[in-house]
Structures are given as C-alpha cells and as structure tokens.
Amino acid sequence: MLRSDLLSGTPHGFTGRAEGDMRRNLGDAPDRLARGLGAGGQLHTVSQVHGRAVVRAESLGDTLVEADGLVCTTPGMAIAVRVADCVPVLLSAPGGVAALHAGWRGTAADIVRVGLRELCEAAGIEPGEVRAAVGPSIRGCCYAVGEEVIAGVGEVAPGGDWLRGNHVDLAVANAAILADCGVRVEVVGGCTRCGEGWYSHRAGHAERQVGVILLPAVGA
C-alpha cells in the first residue's frame, strides 16, 4: 500500500491491485484493510456521485449516503473513498481527518475546498494546520479532455501547471487548490491509466481501489 511521507504520523494509505478489489459487498477486503490500519470496525464509505457533498462519518447509519467526502473526528474510525482514475485526497490535522473523491466534476465543484472547510470546522482548526496527500489517479499524460472539463477545472484551480494543451492533470489541480488554501500537500503515486499496479476505469477495469485514513487515538 502506498503512503505519503507527509502524513506519516497518521494511519493512511492508497491501495492498488496488490491489496485487491475494494468494491463494496465483494468480500471482506475493505474491512480487513480497516482492521490492518488499527480501526476497531468496518471501513466507512459513501455512495459517490461526483458532487461536492461532504458528510460526517459519525452520522452515517445503515442507509448508504450519497456524498463524495467524509470528515471524521472520532479516533479509530477508518474512512475511505473508492477510485479507479479519479483523485483520492486525504487530509490530516490535529483532531480530525478527511477523505475526498475528486473526479473532474468534483474538482470543478471545488470539493477539496468544501472538505477542507468542513474538516476545519469539525476539528476547530485552521487550514495551515492541515496536511494533505493526493493519491494515484489518471494523470495529464493520459487524460485528454474537452473544453467543458478545462473550463470547469479552470474556474477553481489556480495557476496553469495542471493543463498541457487538451490534457488535464487533476492531481496537480487539486494539489494547487490545497496549496492556495495554505495546506501542505504531497502528490504520491503515478498514473492509474498507464502505470503499473493500479485499477483504471479507462483501461476497462471494473475493480476499485481506495484512499483510506483514520484518526489515531491520543498517545497511539
């Protein structure tokens, strides 16, 4: 499992093929992953819809909630987003963590700023106290897009390093948004489409990998 040096003090990771298919209701791989990170129970997820809704993990019940991000302030609860080309973003701060799913629509809807704001409010912190890891996703080398995507991402992402001709790098765009908010951020992993060891929707894979994080107990 791939990890970020920047988040080394927080149990987290980005899975790939080596960890197996992380789709819901297809075996116990997700829950085994949660237990391996030190969580007391299941992997907490949402039904992702490529939007900007971010929910508190503590509020989740038996009914699957439609959202694209989770915030958690309870130690020992593992939260995750599922991806197979979209960008998984993990946030860690004193007193709270977040997991965000940012495809191009979510990026254009500014989900990382929404998630950052929700985390700061929940944990009572400032953006400068947050560290972020942006995980493996389809990168600019393989992501040729139309004007709708370029215009949408351009509305929220500062700078121009995320755009090369008609190729968009959503990992770079989301990292730029976070950095613009005062967050320390690291991009880890390569391209899910042409790199080794990842599931990729554009490559025809039905499987999913996850970005997972949990808030450790005090003194852990």
C-alpha positions as semicolon CSV with decimal commas, in nm:
position;residue;x (nm);y (nm);z (nm)
1;M;0,000;0,000;0,000
2;L;0,130;0,341;-0,098
3;R;0,173;0,602;0,175
4;S;0,265;0,968;0,195
5;D;0,568;1,078;0,398
6;L;0,384;1,398;0,483
7;L;0,109;1,200;0,659
8;S;0,349;0,957;0,828
9;G;0,203;1,022;1,172
10;T;-0,150;0,929;1,062
11;P;-0,259;0,574;0,965
12;H;-0,347;0,601;0,596
13;G;-0,275;0,464;0,252
14;F;-0,369;0,424;-0,112
15;T;-0,441;0,068;-0,220
16;G;-0,381;-0,086;-0,562
17;R;-0,413;-0,423;-0,727
18;A;-0,189;-0,584;-0,466
19;E;-0,449;-0,518;-0,195
20;G;-0,739;-0,645;-0,407
21;D;-1,074;-0,515;-0,525
22;M;-1,224;-0,271;-0,277
23;R;-1,574;-0,257;-0,419
24;R;-1,849;-0,277;-0,161
25;N;-2,013;-0,615;-0,088
26;L;-1,743;-0,815;-0,269
27;G;-1,570;-0,993;0,016
28;D;-1,407;-0,863;0,331
29;A;-1,103;-0,687;0,181
30;P;-1,224;-0,337;0,282
31;D;-1,288;-0,434;0,643
32;R;-0,961;-0,628;0,665
33;L;-0,788;-0,315;0,540
34;A;-0,955;-0,108;0,814
35;R;-0,852;-0,353;1,084
36;G;-0,497;-0,360;0,949
37;L;-0,474;0,016;0,999
38;G;-0,589;-0,015;1,358
39;A;-0,959;0,061;1,317
40;G;-1,195;-0,112;1,552
41;G;-1,454;-0,198;1,290
42;Q;-1,557;-0,150;0,932
43;L;-1,438;0,077;0,654
44;H;-1,674;0,375;0,643
45;T;-1,765;0,491;0,292
46;V;-2,037;0,673;0,099
47;S;-2,214;0,629;-0,234
48;Q;-2,009;0,857;-0,457
49;V;-2,194;1,072;-0,711
50;H;-1,925;1,310;-0,848
51;G;-2,053;1,604;-0,647
52;R;-1,931;1,821;-0,359
53;A;-2,124;1,692;-0,059
54;V;-1,908;1,608;0,243
55;V;-2,059;1,430;0,544
56;R;-1,952;1,347;0,897
57;A;-1,858;0,981;0,930
58;E;-2,011;0,972;1,278
59;S;-2,353;1,049;1,128
60;L;-2,358;0,751;0,893
61;G;-2,615;0,482;0,966
62;D;-2,728;0,169;0,788
63;T;-2,851;0,361;0,483
64;L;-2,582;0,443;0,226
65;V;-2,547;0,821;0,193
66;E;-2,477;0,994;-0,139
67;A;-2,169;1,215;-0,100
68;D;-1,810;1,243;-0,220
69;G;-1,628;1,313;0,102
70;L;-1,614;1,218;0,467
71;V;-1,483;1,402;0,772
72;C;-1,413;1,222;1,098
73;T;-1,312;1,346;1,444
74;T;-1,351;1,013;1,624
75;P;-1,027;0,819;1,680
76;G;-1,022;0,467;1,541
77;M;-1,282;0,511;1,263
78;A;-1,142;0,432;0,918
79;I;-1,289;0,641;0,635
80;A;-1,225;0,591;0,264
81;V;-1,315;0,692;-0,090
82;R;-1,317;0,449;-0,382
83;V;-1,143;0,538;-0,709
84;A;-1,027;0,395;-1,041
85;D;-0,888;0,706;-1,216
86;C;-1,045;0,984;-1,009
87;V;-0,831;1,159;-0,748
88;P;-0,831;1,038;-0,386
89;V;-0,743;1,318;-0,145
90;L;-0,664;1,252;0,222
91;L;-0,648;1,531;0,481
92;S;-0,493;1,501;0,826
93;A;-0,499;1,754;1,109
94;P;-0,496;1,768;1,487
95;G;-0,832;1,629;1,591
96;G;-0,966;1,523;1,254
97;V;-0,920;1,359;0,915
98;A;-1,099;1,364;0,581
99;A;-1,119;1,154;0,265
100;L;-1,235;1,316;-0,060
101;H;-1,320;1,182;-0,407
102;A;-1,235;1,432;-0,682
103;G;-1,313;1,342;-1,040
104;W;-1,329;1,629;-1,285
105;R;-1,683;1,719;-1,184
106;G;-1,597;1,709;-0,815
107;T;-1,283;1,912;-0,879
108;A;-1,481;2,171;-1,074
109;A;-1,737;2,176;-0,792
110;D;-1,450;2,262;-0,552
111;I;-1,489;1,958;-0,330
112;V;-1,142;1,991;-0,180
113;R;-1,217;2,340;-0,052
114;V;-1,552;2,219;0,081
115;G;-1,386;1,922;0,251
116;L;-1,113;2,140;0,396
117;R;-1,367;2,384;0,536
118;E;-1,574;2,102;0,688
119;L;-1,266;1,948;0,849
120;C;-1,152;2,280;0,993
121;E;-1,497;2,348;1,138
122;A;-1,532;1,998;1,282
123;A;-1,186;1,993;1,442
124;G;-1,169;2,362;1,537
125;I;-0,850;2,426;1,341
126;E;-0,710;2,650;1,069
127;P;-0,613;2,538;0,714
128;G;-0,246;2,588;0,792
129;E;-0,269;2,301;1,042
130;V;-0,383;2,056;0,775
131;R;-0,160;1,825;0,573
132;A;-0,280;1,659;0,254
133;A;-0,188;1,363;0,038
134;V;-0,314;1,345;-0,321
135;G;-0,304;0,986;-0,439
136;P;-0,269;0,793;-0,765
137;S;-0,510;0,892;-1,042
138;I;-0,523;0,929;-1,417
139;R;-0,260;1,195;-1,488
140;G;-0,214;1,452;-1,761
141;C;-0,026;1,204;-1,979
142;C;-0,344;1,002;-2,034
143;Y;-0,629;1,243;-1,965
144;A;-0,726;1,422;-2,286
145;V;-1,046;1,618;-2,230
146;G;-1,284;1,864;-2,390
147;E;-1,340;2,232;-2,330
148;E;-1,609;2,167;-2,067
149;V;-1,359;1,996;-1,839
150;I;-1,086;2,254;-1,895
151;A;-1,326;2,541;-1,827
152;G;-1,472;2,375;-1,518
153;V;-1,137;2,297;-1,358
154;G;-1,004;2,640;-1,458
155;E;-1,277;2,806;-1,252
156;V;-1,130;2,668;-0,927
157;A;-0,766;2,565;-0,983
158;P;-0,500;2,837;-0,961
159;G;-0,201;2,851;-1,192
160;G;-0,164;2,654;-1,512
161;D;0,061;2,360;-1,429
162;W;-0,240;2,125;-1,437
163;L;-0,306;2,197;-1,808
164;R;-0,099;2,096;-2,112
165;G;-0,286;2,151;-2,438
166;N;-0,605;1,948;-2,404
167;H;-0,461;1,727;-2,128
168;V;-0,564;1,794;-1,768
169;D;-0,383;1,665;-1,458
170;L;-0,645;1,658;-1,183
171;A;-0,392;1,557;-0,916
172;V;-0,189;1,870;-0,984
173;A;-0,506;2,082;-0,997
174;N;-0,629;1,960;-0,659
175;A;-0,284;1,998;-0,504
176;A;-0,273;2,357;-0,632
177;I;-0,612;2,431;-0,477
178;L;-0,500;2,297;-0,140
179;A;-0,169;2,483;-0,151
180;D;-0,359;2,801;-0,235
181;C;-0,557;2,748;0,087
182;G;-0,238;2,726;0,292
183;V;-0,228;2,347;0,321
184;R;0,096;2,149;0,299
185;V;0,039;1,890;0,029
186;E;0,218;1,595;-0,131
187;V;0,124;1,417;-0,455
188;V;0,212;1,047;-0,439
189;G;0,190;0,772;-0,698
190;G;0,175;0,788;-1,074
191;C;-0,087;0,747;-1,343
192;T;-0,351;0,479;-1,291
193;R;-0,410;0,450;-1,665
194;C;-0,054;0,380;-1,782
195;G;0,123;0,298;-1,457
196;E;0,178;-0,044;-1,305
197;G;-0,027;-0,187;-1,021
198;W;-0,347;0,020;-1,035
199;Y;-0,707;-0,029;-1,138
200;S;-0,818;0,209;-1,413
201;H;-1,170;0,274;-1,537
202;R;-1,035;0,400;-1,868
203;A;-0,834;0,081;-1,906
204;G;-1,157;-0,118;-1,870
205;H;-1,127;-0,230;-1,509
206;A;-1,442;-0,272;-1,302
207;E;-1,243;-0,304;-0,979
208;R;-1,181;-0,019;-0,736
209;Q;-0,901;0,089;-0,505
210;V;-0,931;0,323;-0,208
211;G;-0,769;0,611;-0,029
212;V;-0,814;0,538;0,343
213;I;-0,730;0,728;0,660
214;L;-0,812;0,721;1,030
215;L;-0,754;0,949;1,325
216;P;-0,526;0,774;1,573
217;A;-0,606;0,769;1,942
218;V;-0,422;1,018;2,158
219;G;-0,087;0,868;2,254
220;A;-0,111;0,597;1,987
